Amino acid sequence: MSSLIIISTTFEEKEDGLKVAELLLEERLVACAQLSFPVTSSYHWQGRITTATEYILSLKTISTLYEKVEKRLTEVHPYELPEIVCSDITRVSSEYLAWVEGEVSS
């Protein structure tokens, strides 16, 4: 049985996030993609603290597709090391979960 997950990643350019969202939707790996307003991210990178403006892309899919989504993100993401974080959703309406399952190809 599948469960709902939300995978998030970040992009420096809004257009890159939109392209990846469209690609994953077209490939039926995700049912929904949401690109946030810009956020300010601070992180350690190559021995320094870096600050950047980024867009957060949230992807709704089912748990059985995580590996495929991660692989595809790694292939198409412009970052050398993209953030790919997955959250298991413990509660979701049965109707919404059924919609997500119906929109993706497992």
Secondary structure as UniProt FT lines:
FT   STRAND          4..11
FT   HELIX           14..26
FT   TURN            27..28
FT   STRAND          32..35
FT   STRAND          39..45
FT   TURN            46..47
FT   STRAND          48..62
FT   HELIX           63..65
FT   HELIX           66..76
FT   STRAND          85..88
FT   HELIX           94..103
//
